[in-house]
Amino acid sequence: MSDQEDVVDLLLAQHARIEELFATVIASSGDARRESFRELVRLLAVHETAEEEIVHPLARRSIDAGDDVVEARLAEERAAKELLAELHDIGPDAPSFDTRIVVLRDAVLAHATYEERYEFPQLRHGVDADRLRGAARAVRAAEAVAPTRPHPGAESASRNLLAGPAVAVFDRLRDAARNAMRH
């Protein structure tokens, strides 16, 4: 992350990486698919948590109809988290995975498009550059301690801050144990 990267730049780069990971998961199989899916789950989980803790509160205060815009994005995030949690539970080798991952991809990319078209331009216009750069640093910090799995129902900054640390520790311990078993 450069000192000049703002929160919009950061989120746009993550959206591009998410789209790449969906393409990789859909096109691959076996270990490559499982590894790409693990990376996708982790990125989506930390990305959405950081948006909920940092970006959405900023948008509520800074953009036109901020509450309405954020509430619509939170509803999309909750639906995506629910489907992602189901996919995580069944795993990429399940017979229904191929169909369901496409549904999730379409929902997540539509959500990203709404953010990119309606929320991000208003943030750039209505928030000064220093604050946007500070928000990027705050997003990175939030992602460093965010849960690594989807947890539907925690789509607000206060819920994430109350439950997030304990859930994140559990997720990260589970990730470490799974990595140790693989190696």
CYANA upper distance limits for C-alpha pairs under 8 A (distance plus 0.5 A):
  1 MET  CA      5 GLU  CA      6.92
  3 ASP  CA    133 ARG  CA      7.92
  4 GLN  CA    133 ARG  CA      7.06
  5 GLU  CA      9 ASP  CA      6.49
  5 GLU  CA     10 LEU  CA      7.20
  5 GLU  CA    133 ARG  CA      6.47
  5 GLU  CA    136 ALA  CA      7.49
  6 ASP  CA     10 LEU  CA      6.83
  6 ASP  CA    129 ALA  CA      7.79
  6 ASP  CA    132 LEU  CA      5.48
  6 ASP  CA    133 ARG  CA      4.52
  6 ASP  CA    134 GLY  CA      7.85
  6 ASP  CA    135 ALA  CA      7.54
  6 ASP  CA    136 ALA  CA      5.74
  7 VAL  CA     11 LEU  CA      6.61
  7 VAL  CA    132 LEU  CA      5.92
  7 VAL  CA    133 ARG  CA      6.50
  7 VAL  CA    134 GLY  CA      8.27
  7 VAL  CA    135 ALA  CA      6.05
  7 VAL  CA    136 ALA  CA      4.50
  7 VAL  CA    137 ARG  CA      8.31
  7 VAL  CA    139 VAL  CA      7.94
  8 VAL  CA     12 LEU  CA      6.52
  8 VAL  CA    120 PHE  CA      6.68
  8 VAL  CA    123 LEU  CA      8.42
  8 VAL  CA    124 ARG  CA      7.98
  8 VAL  CA    132 LEU  CA      8.00
  8 VAL  CA    136 ALA  CA      8.25
  9 ASP  CA     13 ALA  CA      6.72
 10 LEU  CA     14 GLN  CA      6.81
 10 LEU  CA    136 ALA  CA      7.07
 11 LEU  CA     15 HIS  CA      6.58
 12 LEU  CA     16 ALA  CA      6.81
 12 LEU  CA    116 GLU  CA      8.10
 13 ALA  CA     17 ARG  CA      6.81
 14 GLN  CA     18 ILE  CA      6.56
 14 GLN  CA     47 HIS  CA      8.21
 15 HIS  CA     19 GLU  CA      6.74
 15 HIS  CA    112 ALA  CA      7.16
 16 ALA  CA     20 GLU  CA      6.79
 17 ARG  CA     21 LEU  CA      6.66
 18 ILE  CA     22 PHE  CA      6.75
 18 ILE  CA     40 LEU  CA      7.10
 18 ILE  CA     43 LEU  CA      7.83
 18 ILE  CA     44 LEU  CA      7.87
 19 GLU  CA     23 ALA  CA      6.89
 19 GLU  CA    105 ARG  CA      8.32
 19 GLU  CA    109 LEU  CA      7.74
 20 GLU  CA     24 THR  CA      6.75
 21 LEU  CA     25 VAL  CA      6.54
 21 LEU  CA     36 SER  CA      6.87
 21 LEU  CA     37 PHE  CA      8.01
 21 LEU  CA     39 GLU  CA      8.24
 21 LEU  CA     40 LEU  CA      6.45
 22 PHE  CA     26 ILE  CA      6.57
 22 PHE  CA     37 PHE  CA      8.47
 22 PHE  CA     40 LEU  CA      7.75
 22 PHE  CA    101 ILE  CA      8.50
 22 PHE  CA    105 ARG  CA      6.90
 23 ALA  CA     27 ALA  CA      6.55
 24 THR  CA     28 SER  CA      6.38
 24 THR  CA     33 ARG  CA      7.74
 24 THR  CA     36 SER  CA      7.20
 25 VAL  CA     29 SER  CA      8.01
 25 VAL  CA     32 ALA  CA      8.34
 25 VAL  CA     33 ARG  CA      5.54
 25 VAL  CA     34 ARG  CA      8.24
 25 VAL  CA     36 SER  CA      6.18
 25 VAL  CA     37 PHE  CA      6.37
 26 ILE  CA     33 ARG  CA      8.17
 26 ILE  CA     98 ASP  CA      7.52
 26 ILE  CA    101 ILE  CA      7.87
 26 ILE  CA    102 VAL  CA      8.15
 27 ALA  CA     33 ARG  CA      8.48
 28 SER  CA     32 ALA  CA      6.67
 28 SER  CA     33 ARG  CA      5.53
 29 SER  CA     33 ARG  CA      5.12
 29 SER  CA     34 ARG  CA      7.95
 30 GLY  CA     34 ARG  CA      6.82
 30 GLY  CA     93 ASP  CA      8.22
 31 ASP  CA     35 GLU  CA      6.52
 32 ALA  CA     36 SER  CA      6.57
 33 ARG  CA     37 PHE  CA      6.43
 33 ARG  CA     92 PRO  CA      7.50
 34 ARG  CA     38 ARG  CA      6.68
 34 ARG  CA     91 GLY  CA      8.43
 34 ARG  CA     92 PRO  CA      6.61
 35 GLU  CA     39 GLU  CA      6.82
 36 SER  CA     40 LEU  CA      6.61
 37 PHE  CA     41 VAL  CA      6.57
 37 PHE  CA     92 PRO  CA      7.73
 38 ARG  CA     42 ARG  CA      6.71
 39 GLU  CA     43 LEU  CA      6.59
 40 LEU  CA     44 LEU  CA      6.52
 41 VAL  CA     45 ALA  CA      6.56
 41 VAL  CA     84 LEU  CA      7.78
 41 VAL  CA     88 HIS  CA      8.07
 41 VAL  CA    148 THR  CA      7.71
 41 VAL  CA    149 ARG  CA      6.77
 41 VAL  CA    150 PRO  CA      7.87
 42 ARG  CA     46 VAL  CA      6.74
 42 ARG  CA    148 THR  CA      5.18
 42 ARG  CA    149 ARG  CA      6.45
 43 LEU  CA     47 HIS  CA      6.28
 43 LEU  CA    148 THR  CA      7.99
 44 LEU  CA     48 GLU  CA      6.48
 44 LEU  CA    150 PRO  CA      8.25
 45 ALA  CA     49 THR  CA      6.69
 45 ALA  CA    146 ALA  CA      8.12
 45 ALA  CA    147 PRO  CA      6.98
 45 ALA  CA    148 THR  CA      5.85
 45 ALA  CA    149 ARG  CA      5.82
 45 ALA  CA    150 PRO  CA      5.69
 45 ALA  CA    151 HIS  CA      8.50
 46 VAL  CA     50 ALA  CA      6.61
 46 VAL  CA    142 ALA  CA      8.37
 46 VAL  CA    143 GLU  CA      5.54
 46 VAL  CA    144 ALA  CA      8.42
 46 VAL  CA    146 ALA  CA      5.84
 46 VAL  CA    147 PRO  CA      6.71
 46 VAL  CA    148 THR  CA      6.44
 46 VAL  CA    149 ARG  CA      8.41
 47 HIS  CA     51 GLU  CA      6.72
 47 HIS  CA    143 GLU  CA      7.16
 48 GLU  CA     52 GLU  CA      6.57
 48 GLU  CA     77 GLU  CA      7.80
 49 THR  CA     53 GLU  CA      6.68
 49 THR  CA    142 ALA  CA      8.08
 49 THR  CA    143 GLU  CA      7.72
 49 THR  CA    146 ALA  CA      6.91
 49 THR  CA    147 PRO  CA      8.13
 49 THR  CA    155 GLU  CA      8.10
 49 THR  CA    160 ASN  CA      7.49
 50 ALA  CA     54 ILE  CA      6.26
 50 ALA  CA     55 VAL  CA      7.63
 50 ALA  CA    139 VAL  CA      5.78
 50 ALA  CA    140 ARG  CA      8.27
 50 ALA  CA    142 ALA  CA      5.87
 50 ALA  CA    143 GLU  CA      6.22
 50 ALA  CA    146 ALA  CA      7.88
 51 GLU  CA     55 VAL  CA      5.11
 51 GLU  CA     56 HIS  CA      6.36
 51 GLU  CA    139 VAL  CA      7.72
 52 GLU  CA     56 HIS  CA      5.86
 52 GLU  CA     57 PRO  CA      7.79
 52 GLU  CA     74 LEU  CA      8.43
 52 GLU  CA    155 GLU  CA      6.69
 52 GLU  CA    156 SER  CA      5.97
 52 GLU  CA    157 ALA  CA      5.84
 52 GLU  CA    160 ASN  CA      8.21
 53 GLU  CA     57 PRO  CA      7.36
 53 GLU  CA    142 ALA  CA      8.03
 53 GLU  CA    156 SER  CA      7.22
 53 GLU  CA    157 ALA  CA      4.63
 53 GLU  CA    158 SER  CA      8.13
 53 GLU  CA    160 ASN  CA      7.40
 53 GLU  CA    161 LEU  CA      8.09
 54 ILE  CA     58 LEU  CA      6.94
 54 ILE  CA    135 ALA  CA      7.31
 54 ILE  CA    138 ALA  CA      7.36
 54 ILE  CA    139 VAL  CA      6.74
 54 ILE  CA    142 ALA  CA      8.46
 54 ILE  CA    157 ALA  CA      7.95
 55 VAL  CA     59 ALA  CA      6.60
 55 VAL  CA    135 ALA  CA      7.83
 55 VAL  CA    139 VAL  CA      8.29
 56 HIS  CA     60 ARG  CA      6.54
 56 HIS  CA     70 VAL  CA      6.48
 57 PRO  CA     61 ARG  CA      7.01
 57 PRO  CA    157 ALA  CA      8.01
 58 LEU  CA     62 SER  CA      6.50
 59 ALA  CA     63 ILE  CA      5.97
 59 ALA  CA     66 GLY  CA      6.13
 59 ALA  CA     67 ASP  CA      8.47
 59 ALA  CA     70 VAL  CA      7.61
 59 ALA  CA    119 GLU  CA      7.73
 59 ALA  CA    123 LEU  CA      7.14
 60 ARG  CA     65 ALA  CA      8.11
 60 ARG  CA     66 GLY  CA      4.52
 60 ARG  CA     67 ASP  CA      5.57
 60 ARG  CA     69 VAL  CA      8.33
 60 ARG  CA     70 VAL  CA      7.02
 61 ARG  CA     66 GLY  CA      6.92
 62 SER  CA     66 GLY  CA      7.30
 62 SER  CA    122 GLN  CA      8.40
 62 SER  CA    123 LEU  CA      7.26
 62 SER  CA    126 GLY  CA      6.53
 62 SER  CA    127 VAL  CA      7.16
 63 ILE  CA    119 GLU  CA      7.98
 63 ILE  CA    122 GLN  CA      6.16
 63 ILE  CA    123 LEU  CA      6.87
 63 ILE  CA    126 GLY  CA      6.96
 64 ASP  CA    122 GLN  CA      8.13
 65 ALA  CA     69 VAL  CA      6.71
 66 GLY  CA     70 VAL  CA      6.52
 67 ASP  CA     71 GLU  CA      6.49
 68 ASP  CA     72 ALA  CA      6.75
 69 VAL  CA     73 ARG  CA      6.92
 69 VAL  CA    119 GLU  CA      7.82
 70 VAL  CA     74 LEU  CA      6.56
 71 GLU  CA     75 ALA  CA      6.76
 72 ALA  CA     76 GLU  CA      6.96
 73 ARG  CA     77 GLU  CA      6.64
 73 ARG  CA    111 HIS  CA      7.39
 73 ARG  CA    115 GLU  CA      8.20
 74 LEU  CA     78 ARG  CA      6.60
 74 LEU  CA    155 GLU  CA      6.66
 74 LEU  CA    156 SER  CA      8.44
 75 ALA  CA     79 ALA  CA      6.88
 76 GLU  CA     80 ALA  CA      6.70
 76 GLU  CA    107 ALA  CA      8.15
 76 GLU  CA    111 HIS  CA      6.95
 77 GLU  CA     81 LYS  CA      6.49
 77 GLU  CA    108 VAL  CA      8.46
 77 GLU  CA    111 HIS  CA      8.18
 77 GLU  CA    155 GLU  CA      7.90
 78 ARG  CA     82 GLU  CA      6.69
 78 ARG  CA    152 PRO  CA      6.13
 78 ARG  CA    153 GLY  CA      7.16
 78 ARG  CA    155 GLU  CA      7.16
 79 ALA  CA     83 LEU  CA      6.93
 79 ALA  CA    152 PRO  CA      8.40
 80 ALA  CA     84 LEU  CA      6.46
 80 ALA  CA    104 LEU  CA      6.91
 80 ALA  CA    107 ALA  CA      7.19
 80 ALA  CA    108 VAL  CA      7.06
 81 LYS  CA     85 ALA  CA      6.40
 81 LYS  CA    150 PRO  CA      5.90
 81 LYS  CA    151 HIS  CA      7.10
 81 LYS  CA    152 PRO  CA      5.82
 82 GLU  CA     86 GLU  CA      6.83
 82 GLU  CA    150 PRO  CA      8.04
 82 GLU  CA    151 HIS  CA      8.23
 82 GLU  CA    152 PRO  CA      6.10
 83 LEU  CA     87 LEU  CA      6.68
 83 LEU  CA    100 ARG  CA      8.43
 83 LEU  CA    104 LEU  CA      7.08
 84 LEU  CA     88 HIS  CA      6.50
 84 LEU  CA    104 LEU  CA      7.56
 84 LEU  CA    150 PRO  CA      7.13
 85 ALA  CA     89 ASP  CA      6.65
 85 ALA  CA    149 ARG  CA      8.06
 85 ALA  CA    150 PRO  CA      6.12
 85 ALA  CA    151 HIS  CA      7.77
 85 ALA  CA    152 PRO  CA      8.27
 86 GLU  CA     90 ILE  CA      6.80
 87 LEU  CA     91 GLY  CA      6.24
 87 LEU  CA     92 PRO  CA      7.74
 87 LEU  CA     97 PHE  CA      7.23
 87 LEU  CA    100 ARG  CA      7.90
 87 LEU  CA    101 ILE  CA      7.93
 88 HIS  CA     92 PRO  CA      8.18
 90 ILE  CA     94 ALA  CA      6.46
 90 ILE  CA     97 PHE  CA      8.12
 91 GLY  CA     97 PHE  CA      7.73
 92 PRO  CA     97 PHE  CA      6.21
 92 PRO  CA     98 ASP  CA      8.35
 93 ASP  CA     97 PHE  CA      7.34
 96 SER  CA    100 ARG  CA      6.77
 97 PHE  CA    101 ILE  CA      6.33
 98 ASP  CA    102 VAL  CA      7.11
 99 THR  CA    103 VAL  CA      7.12
100 ARG  CA    104 LEU  CA      6.73
101 ILE  CA    105 ARG  CA      6.50
102 VAL  CA    106 ASP  CA      6.64
103 VAL  CA    107 ALA  CA      6.79
104 LEU  CA    108 VAL  CA      6.52
105 ARG  CA    109 LEU  CA      6.46
106 ASP  CA    110 ALA  CA      6.54
107 ALA  CA    111 HIS  CA      6.66
108 VAL  CA    112 ALA  CA      6.69
109 LEU  CA    113 THR  CA      6.59
110 ALA  CA    114 TYR  CA      6.82
111 HIS  CA    115 GLU  CA      6.91
112 ALA  CA    116 GLU  CA      6.56
113 THR  CA    117 ARG  CA      6.49
114 TYR  CA    118 TYR  CA      6.23
114 TYR  CA    119 GLU  CA      7.65
115 GLU  CA    119 GLU  CA      5.27
115 GLU  CA    120 PHE  CA      6.39
116 GLU  CA    120 PHE  CA      5.69
116 GLU  CA    121 PRO  CA      7.56
117 ARG  CA    121 PRO  CA      7.14
118 TYR  CA    122 GLN  CA      7.23
119 GLU  CA    123 LEU  CA      6.78
120 PHE  CA    124 ARG  CA      6.71
121 PRO  CA    125 HIS  CA      6.65
122 GLN  CA    126 GLY  CA      6.23
123 LEU  CA    127 VAL  CA      5.99
124 ARG  CA    128 ASP  CA      7.91
124 ARG  CA    129 ALA  CA      8.15
124 ARG  CA    132 LEU  CA      8.19
127 VAL  CA    131 ARG  CA      7.05
127 VAL  CA    132 LEU  CA      7.10
128 ASP  CA    132 LEU  CA      6.92
129 ALA  CA    133 ARG  CA      6.70
130 ASP  CA    134 GLY  CA      6.64
131 ARG  CA    135 ALA  CA      6.56
132 LEU  CA    136 ALA  CA      6.87
133 ARG  CA    137 ARG  CA      7.06
134 GLY  CA    138 ALA  CA      6.71
135 ALA  CA    139 VAL  CA      6.54
136 ALA  CA    140 ARG  CA      6.80
137 ARG  CA    141 ALA  CA      6.77
138 ALA  CA    142 ALA  CA      6.59
139 VAL  CA    143 GLU  CA      6.56
140 ARG  CA    144 ALA  CA      6.77
141 ALA  CA    145 VAL  CA      7.47
142 ALA  CA    146 ALA  CA      6.44
145 VAL  CA    165 PRO  CA      7.47
145 VAL  CA    168 ALA  CA      6.96
146 ALA  CA    164 GLY  CA      7.02
146 ALA  CA    165 PRO  CA      7.54
146 ALA  CA    168 ALA  CA      5.91
147 PRO  CA    164 GLY  CA      6.90
147 PRO  CA    165 PRO  CA      7.99
147 PRO  CA    167 VAL  CA      6.41
147 PRO  CA    168 ALA  CA      4.22
147 PRO  CA    169 VAL  CA      7.82
147 PRO  CA    171 ASP  CA      6.41
147 PRO  CA    172 ARG  CA      7.77
148 THR  CA    168 ALA  CA      7.03
148 THR  CA    171 ASP  CA      6.24
148 THR  CA    172 ARG  CA      7.21
149 ARG  CA    171 ASP  CA      7.08
154 ALA  CA    159 ARG  CA      5.76
154 ALA  CA    160 ASN  CA      6.21
154 ALA  CA    163 ALA  CA      8.47
155 GLU  CA    159 ARG  CA      7.38
155 GLU  CA    160 ASN  CA      7.56
156 SER  CA    160 ASN  CA      6.57
157 ALA  CA    161 LEU  CA      6.52
158 SER  CA    162 LEU  CA      6.57
159 ARG  CA    163 ALA  CA      6.46
159 ARG  CA    164 GLY  CA      7.80
160 ASN  CA    164 GLY  CA      5.07
160 ASN  CA    165 PRO  CA      8.38
161 LEU  CA    165 PRO  CA      7.41
163 ALA  CA    167 VAL  CA      6.76
164 GLY  CA    168 ALA  CA      6.23
165 PRO  CA    169 VAL  CA      6.72
166 ALA  CA    170 PHE  CA      6.87
167 VAL  CA    171 ASP  CA      6.59
168 ALA  CA    172 ARG  CA      6.47
169 VAL  CA    173 LEU  CA      6.56
170 PHE  CA    174 ARG  CA      6.66
171 ASP  CA    175 ASP  CA      6.63
172 ARG  CA    176 ALA  CA      6.64
173 LEU  CA    177 ALA  CA      6.69
174 ARG  CA    178 ARG  CA      6.61
175 ASP  CA    179 ASN  CA      6.59
176 ALA  CA    180 ALA  CA      6.62
177 ALA  CA    181 MET  CA      6.73
178 ARG  CA    182 ARG  CA      6.80
179 ASN  CA    183 HIS  CA      6.83
